[in-house]
Amino acid sequence: MPRKDRDGLYKQPESPNWYASYTDARGRRCRRSTGTDNKTQAKALLSRWRADSHQQKVLGVEPEHTLHELMLMYVDAHPDKRRWSGMGTASSTCTEC
């Protein structure tokens, strides 16, 4: 029996968004939300993520942002997810930036 291809788009129960599954530059399976319920947009995101992984693996291109920068962007974009209060934005409280 042939193995099912695990790359591509799929839906999760209880979620309106499309999810993507692909292999990253290190050969690990990545599964993540595309953040959209539009299949065309989800396909475009999956294509971009695959291309980024390919460039990292084959061409040695580094990601545009460090993990630290991505974490700060996430916290600034999602103030409702913070676990502390009264500290302003994450970028204003970061001592490394």
C-alpha positions in Angstrom: 0.0 0.0 0.0 1.5 3.4 -1.0 2.3 5.9 1.7 0.1 8.9 1.8 1.7 12.2 0.8 1.8 14.3 4.0 2.7 17.6 2.3 0.0 20.1 1.4 -3.1 21.8 2.8 -5.7 20.4 5.2 -8.4 21.6 7.5 -8.6 21.0 11.3 -12.0 20.2 12.9 -13.4 23.3 14.6 -11.2 25.7 12.7 -12.1 27.9 9.7 -8.4 28.2 8.7 -6.4 26.1 6.3 -3.3 24.4 7.7 -0.1 23.6 5.8 2.2 20.6 6.1 5.7 20.7 4.5 9.3 19.6 5.1 11.6 22.4 6.4 15.3 22.9 5.6 16.4 20.5 8.3 14.2 17.7 7.0 11.6 18.1 9.8 7.9 18.0 9.2 6.3 21.5 9.8 2.6 21.8 10.4 1.2 25.3 10.8 -1.9 27.4 10.4 -2.0 29.6 7.3 -4.2 32.0 9.2 -6.7 32.2 6.4 -9.9 30.4 5.3 -9.2 31.3 1.7 -7.7 28.2 -0.1 -5.9 30.3 -2.8 -4.2 32.4 -0.1 -3.3 29.3 1.8 -1.7 27.7 -1.3 0.3 30.9 -1.9 1.6 30.8 1.7 2.5 27.1 1.5 4.4 27.8 -1.7 6.3 30.6 -0.1 7.2 28.5 3.0 8.4 25.7 0.7 10.5 28.1 -1.3 12.0 29.6 1.8 12.9 26.1 3.1 14.4 25.2 -0.3 16.6 28.4 -0.3 17.8 27.7 3.2 18.7 24.1 2.4 20.1 24.4 -1.1 21.4 28.0 -1.2 22.3 28.5 2.4 20.1 31.6 2.6 19.4 32.6 6.2 16.0 33.5 7.5 15.2 37.3 7.4 14.5 37.5 11.2 16.1 36.0 14.3 14.0 34.0 16.7 14.3 36.9 19.2 13.0 39.4 16.6 10.1 37.1 15.7 9.1 36.7 19.4 9.1 40.5 19.9 7.0 41.0 16.7 4.5 38.3 17.9 4.2 39.8 21.4 3.7 43.3 20.0 1.1 42.1 17.5 -0.8 40.0 20.1 -1.1 42.1 23.3 -4.0 39.9 24.5 -1.5 37.0 24.8 0.8 38.6 27.3 1.2 37.1 30.7 2.4 40.3 32.4 0.7 43.6 32.8 1.8 47.3 32.9 5.1 46.8 31.0 4.3 48.5 27.7 5.2 46.9 24.4 7.7 44.1 24.3 10.2 46.1 22.1 10.2 48.9 24.7 11.0 46.6 27.5 13.6 44.5 25.7 17.2 45.2 26.8 18.8 43.4 23.8 17.1 45.6 21.1 
